[in-house]
């Protein structure tokens, strides 16, 4: 889609999006070091402006942390259903939710290790794509000029690039959730900021590399792709299938279907810690501020955040869900205040990660 919208300058769009998001990363790094609080934005705004503004900011962040995991679970369900049509999308959605919620309840260390395994699989698939793409380019040459992904094919305007950047930044949603684990960091509070910057930089490099190679491999002109909206959702997988081979395209599709569920797991954990921080400081019922002594996680907040996420994920079961499933068969990638006290900064929200 970005290739069509930006007239081929898709890698440039991701470079600019990474730079833009670096300012957000810097802000979170500084605030998490100064206020290492599980409430993240809620705590920052409460201490900087006041309790009422902090409560409002907390709920705005909560909507982000609840809606994005819901969409991610739904995306996984629809994408996996497209790969295995015999199993309904709602079954995959609920299974993804149950597995990742269980991992979150098992503790930060368990969830982190599971997430790392999935991340390693995704990086392995991306590495296979990169190596295969380089081999194809070395043998057959590029389908577009080498400079096209950074300069565009022709007549690239500032407004076009700006519009593409506004879409590309959505790919980075979620890295700020790292700040909500500030109380569970076993090292210096600055480590949270380092993790935020590392996450952003790694994502930026991967996005730019993948989009650049895909663009120079694509035999379809961006203008022709723009005229075919139905082909935009699967353009990356179609060119991988044509230029490299169906097995890699299928493997990439599978990892892209599973990955969002584990991204949702991180979002769910961040939502739970935000609920925990707000409840501990008087903005929400105190029952949400309890810690599972055995696992070191805010169990009540996790279950509450999970329940809300699941309801949002499986609620659209009517006409829209049916339409989404029918489109997914062709392309699984197209669907898609009271007073609060000022927060205190305790030593720990639970046990450090294993």
Secondary structure, DSSP 8 states (H G I E B T S, - for coil): -HHHHTTT-HHHHHHHHHHHHHHHHHHHHHHHHH---TTTHHHHHHHHT-HHHHHHHHHHHHHHHHHHHHHHHHHHHHHHHHHSTTS-HHHHHHHHHHHHHHHHHH-HHHHHHHHHHHHHHHHHHHHHHHHHHHHHHHHH--SS-TTHHHH-SS---HHHHHHHHHHHGGGGTTGGGGGGGGGG-SS-THHHHHHHHHHHHHHHHHHHHHHHHHHHH--S-HHHHHT-HHHHTTHHHHHHHHHT-HHHHHHHHHHHHHHHHHHHHHHHHHHHHHHHHHHHTTSS-GGGG--BTTTTB-HHHHHHHHHHHHHHHHH--SHHHHHHHHHHHH-TTS------------S-SS----
